[in-house]
């Protein structure tokens, strides 16, 4: 169906994408843990895999996209133990845990709407699949790769490897080094080996979120939910598993072990991971004071920001860097993204206004446009290379601007090439990249009327040779980021 190639984190190389059951594709992305506002690194991950989802659909695949909500069992350390973040936040805010879940799930969905993320086809929750998590835990015990200890159940990593498996296959970690690294940690007495991780934890009496199980009243470990929900909705083996690189170990490593241990086969063909975010060359973190929430970009309410930046500007900035590369956010980068986005959106507007009036087809010009349109697919087939796609769209936008400024008509390319230009430019800008013209999607009737009045006043000033008033209008509009364009067919305006 396509020439798509994907960098597979498991094989550490690009591979031709071949769906297990074409035209159907199963895509799973680890969703948010809803105990706090979704942070910018999460947002980059979800935007990146929204692009993957959109492009697979663009290629004609029927995609089942599953993105979970972690509303229970997310513990703080690598072995799936420690404090429960949901309950800690509930105590801090003096709310019930499920109030915390609802509050931050609603907030997450608002961020998704703002950044124009397509909703997944299925959005399951951990608390909605407790029965299935208990069933998988029992199966792992029955298969000899898990054991019960004092009411808790742990995955037996050494027993798993003794059966010929490889815990560490995704991350490249060595089990002996892992055991040595955890040797001096406290609280390991329940486990056979320090590297073993929790599948089910016995709850203390004061623990609010707990469920009955064959072993104790307790709650599931963090890693288990994704194994359960991905296989339930996508099958024992599916096409793509996505997430941030910070989840590669231990979360995704544990998922593979759980699935192999319970189902007898590796769960995923292609593992994909997004890279990290920096701000002004430093890793974003609360301790450095450079951790900015998605909504803070939109409001501008953060000391490191010079002004508000729209959600589409931030989305566009993310798209300018490949999902697998580190992205360094700077004020200049945001300003450049704002200008670059406006150029592409203006070109889309001009393209809708240009008339096709072919007189003589110039084969060279016809070929330039056809080749650029074809290049959009070529670069996206190369591991979803959005930065290269944006570069191609900028080239097309430059040509569109030339046509627009030359009387709003095209007369040197064929009818089929003009149709190709329109469909390709709009499909990749809006459908694949998922960008929106925030000016066009707003209510601009009033603005258009005001601007027409301003343009008429400026025109009258020029006719009266009142250059002072004319220049004053032009300069004031420019300061407001509105550019006046005088052309053969009259005066128009553009924002940005």
N, C-alpha and C positions, 0 to 999 in steps of 0.2 A: 504493500500500500504506500510505502514511502521509502526514502533513503535516509531516514532519521538515524543518527548515531548518538549514543548517550555515554557519558563517562560513568562507568560502573565502579563505585567505591569498593565493591567486593573484589573485583579482578584488578582494580587499579589501572584500567585502560578504557579507551573508548571502544564501544561495541555497537554493531548494527542492531537497531531495535527490531525485535521480532516478537509480536504479541503471542501469548500462549493460545488464545482463542480469538483470532481476528474475525470481525472488526471490533470485538470487545476488548477493552483494556481495564485492568484493575489498578487503581492508584490509591495508595494509603499515605497520609501525611500525619505525623504526630501533632496533635492540636495543643491548645494551651492548658496549663494548670490554673484553674480559675480561683485563685486565692488573692490575686492582686491585679492591677492594671497590666494589660499586655505591654511588654516593652518593645523597643524599636527593633532589636535583634529578632524577636519572634515575628514582628511585622514583616521584616525583610524575607524571612523564610516563607511566610504565607503568601506574600506577593510573588516570590520566585516560583512557587509551585502552582499558583494561580496561572502564571504564564505557561507552565508545562501543561496544565489542564486545558487552557485555552488553545494551545497549539495542537495538541492531540485531537481536540474537537475540530479544529480547522482542517486537519488532515483527513477528517472523515471517520475517525474512530468513535465508537460508542463507549464513552468513558464512565465507569462507576468510580466516583471520587469519594473516598471515605476519610473524614478528618474528625478525630475523636475530641471529646471534652473530658479532661481529667478532673473529676470532682470528688475523688476519694483515693486514698492509698498512696499519695505521692509523698514519699519520705525523703529526707535530706541528703543521705550519703549514698555512695556507690553501691553498697550492698542492700539497698532497699530498707534501711533501718533508720532510727533516729526520731526526730520530731515530725509530727504530722502538720504540714503547712496550713491545711484548711482549718484545722482546729485551733492552731496558734493564732491565725488571723481572726477567727471568730471570737476568741477570748479578748484579743486586742480591741476589736471594734464593738464588743459586747453584743454580738449577734449570734443566731443559730448558724451552724456550719452551712446549711442549705440556703440561708439568706446570703451568706458570702458567695456561695456558688452562683446564685441567681444574679446578684449585683454585678459580679465581674464577668459573667457570661453575657449579660446584656451589654456591658461595656465593650467586650470583645466584638460582639456582632455590630456594634456601632462603628468601631474602627474598620471592620470588614466592609461595611456599607460605604464609609467615607473614602476608603482607598479602592473602591470598586472591585472588590473580590467577588467572584462568582460563588454562590453558596455551594458546598459539597452536595453530592447526591444523597449521602447518608452522614449524619453527625451524631454518632452514638456516644453515650456517657458511660463512665466506669461504674457508677452506682446502678445503672440499668442492666448490668451484665455480671452481677455478683454470682448468680447461679452457674453461669458458664465458666467463670474463673475458678469456682470450687471444683467443677467437673474436670477442668484441665489440670488442676493441682493433683486431684486424685489419680488421673491418668499418668502423670509424671511419677507419682509414688509407685503405681502398679508397674511402670516400665523400668523401675530401678534407678531413676536419676533424681529422686527427691526423697526426703525423709522428714518425719515428724519429730519435734523435740520440744517438750514442755508446752504443748498446745500450739506451737508455731511450726510452719513447714518451710524447709529450705531446699533450694536446688543444689544437688550434689555435683559440683563442677568436675571433681576428680573422677567420679564414677562415670560421668558423661564422656570425658576424654578416654577413659579406659575402654569404652565401647567403640573406640575408633573415630570419635568425633574430635573437633578442634575448637575449643572455647578460646577465642582470640583470632578467629579466621577473618573477621571484618576489620578489627582495630590493629591487628598485628601484635597484640599483647602475648606475653609468655606466661603460662600458668604458674611456673615455679617462681618467677620474678614477682608475680602478683601476690602469691602466698607469702613470700619473704617481705614484701612491702607492707602487708597488713599484720605481720606477726605481733607487733607490740601494741596493737589497738586493744582497748578495753571492750568488755561486753561480748566476747567471742565464745563464751563457754557453752552456749547452746549448739554451736555449729561444729561440724566435723573438721572443716577447714575454713580459714578466715575468708577465703575468696567466695565461699558459698553465699548465695543471695536469697532474700526472703520471697516466698510465694504467698504465704499467709502469715500474719502476725497475730498472736494472741493479744487481746486488748485488756488493758487495766480497767478496773471498775469505773474510773472517772472518765474513760475515753467515750466521747459522745457517739461517734460514728462507728458502729460495730454490727456485725451480722453473725447469725448462727452458722456453724459449719461442723463437719464430723470431728474436727480436732479441737475447736474452741470457739467461743464467741470472739470474733476478731474482725480483721479487715485485710483486703488483698495487698500484696506488694505492688510497687509502682510498675514494674516491667511487665507484669502479667496481663494487664488490661489490653495492651496493644496486640499481643499475640492472640488473645481471645477474639477481639473485635475485628482484626484484619482477616483472620481465617473464617470467621462466621460469615462475613459479608463478601469476601473476595475469594474464598476457597483456600485449600491447604497450600497451594502455590499460586502466586499472583505476579503481576508484571513489575510494578514499580513501588518501592517504599521510599518515602521522602522525609527529610527532617534536617535540623541544624547539625553542624559537625560536632557540637558539644554533646549530642546524643549518641554519637557513634559508639562511645564507650562510657558507661556500661550498658546504657539502655538498649541500643540496637543489638549489641553483642548478646545480651541476655535474651532478647526476643528470638534470635536465631536459635540459641540453645534450647529455649522452651519449645519452639515449634518443631525442631528436629526430634527432641525428646518425646514429645506428645504425638506428633503426626508421622514421624519417620522420614521426613524429607525437608530439604532447605525451603524456606517459605517464599523467597523473593528472587526474581531474576536480576533486577537492576536496582541497586541501592544508590540513592542520590543524596548529597549533603551540601547545604549552603555554608558559606564561610562567615567570618566574623565581621563586626562593625567596629570602626575606630572613629574618634572625633578629634580632628587636628593632630593626627598621628598617635593618639593614645587610645588604648582600649576603653570603651565606654563602661563606666562603673559608677555606682553611687558614691563610693569612697573618694573618687576623684572629682566628683561634682559635675561630671560631664554626661551623665545618664539623662537623656531627654526622652520623654514619653511622646508617642505619636501625636496625641492631641495638643501637646505643648508646641509642636512645630506649627500647627494650624492656628493656634491662638497667639503664638509668639511670646508666650509667657514663660520665658526662661532666660536667665542672665547671659547665656552664651549665644543667644540668637539676636540678630540685629533687627528683625522684624518677623511678622508671621509669614509662613510659607504654606501654600496650598497642599492638600493631600496629593494632588496629581503631580505637583512639582517634586515631592518626596518620592512618589512612585517612579517618576521619570528618572530621578537621580539614581535610584536603585537599579533601574534597567540599563543605565549607562555602564554598569560594571557587571561582569559575568557572575552568575550566582555562586560559582565555586571560588571566586577571588575575594580577598579581603577588600572591604570598601572603606575608604577614609572620607568621612563627611567634613567638609569645610564650608565656611560662609561663602567663599568664592564659588565653590562647587554648586551650592544651592542657587546662587545668583545666576550662574551660567546655565544650570538646568532650567530655571525659570524662563530664561531667554530662548533656550533651545526648544523647549516645549511650545512656547508661543509661536515660534517660527513654523513648526509643524502644524499647529492648529490653524494658523492663518492660511497656510497652503491648502489645507483641507477645505476651508471656507471658499478660497479662490477657485478651487477645482470645481466646486458645485456651481459657480457662477460663470465659468468659462464656457463659451459656445464652440461647438465643433463646426468648422467651416473650411473643409479641406479643399484646397485649390490644386496644389502639387505636392505629392508625397516625396519627401526627401528620405531616401533609403537609409542614409547615415543617421539622421535624427530618429527615424523610426526604430532603427536597431538599438540606438543608445537607450531609449525608453524601454524597449522590450527586454533588453539584457538586464537593466536595473530591476525591472519587475521580477524577472526570473531569479535574480540574485537574492531577493528577499527570502525565497524558499531555501536556497542553497545555504545561506548563513544560519537560518533557524534549524535546518537539518543537522548542522554541526553543533550538537549538544546545546540547543536552544540559545544560540549566541545573540542575545538581545543587543549588546553594544554595537555589533557589526550591522544588525538590522537597522538600528537608529541612524547609523552613518549612511546607509543606502537611502533611507527615507529622507535624510537631509539633502542628498543629491537630487532626488526627485522633487523635493520642495523647491529647490533652487530653480529647476526647469519650470515648475508650475508658476513661480513668481515671474519668470521671464514672459511666459505666455499671458499672464494676467496683466502685466504692465504694458503689453503690446496690444492693447485694445480688447482684452478679455476674450481672445479667441485663438484657436489653434488651427493652422491651415497647412501644416507641413508634415503631418503624420497620418497614417491610415485610420479609418473608423474603428477597426478592431484593436489597434494599439491604443487609441484614446479610451476605449471601453476598458481595456486591460489596465491602463494607468489609473482610472477611476476606481475600479473594483479592488485592485491590488493595494493602492495607497490606503484606502479606507479600511480594508480588511485587516491589514497589518497594524495600522495605527490604533484603530478602535477595538477590533475584535481580538487580535492576538496580544498586543501590548496592553490592552485593557485601559487605555488612556481616555479621558473625557475632556471635552472643551468646556471648562468650568465657566467661561464667559457665555458660551452659546447655550449651555444647559440652564443658565439662570434666566430671570425675567428681564429681557433687554428691550422690551417695547418702549418703556419710558426713556431709557438711555438713547435709543435710536432717535426718538422724537427730539430730545434735548440736543443731541449731536447734529441733527439736521438743521435745527434752529441756529446753532453755533456756526455751522458751515455756511449757512445763508448770510449770516451777519458778516462773517469773514469775507465772503464773496463780494458783498456789497461794499465793504471797506476797500477791497482791492480795486473794484471798479471806480470808486471815488478817489483812488490813489492815496488812501489813508493807510499808509504802510505801517505807521505806529500801532494802530489798532489791530491790523492784520497780524503783525509779528507778535504782538502781545497775546493774542488768542492762540497762535501756534505754539509759543513758548510755554504758556500756562498749561496747554493740553499735553505737551511733551513732558512737563514736570509731573503730570498726573498719569504718565505712562500711556498716553494716547497719541498716536502718530497720525497726522493728516497726510493723505496721499492725493496729489493733484495729477489726474490722468486725462487722456483724450476724451473720455466719456463723462468727465466731471470729477468731483472730489469725493473721496471716501475716507473712512477712518479705520484704524485697527488698534487693538489694545496690545501693548507689549512691544 
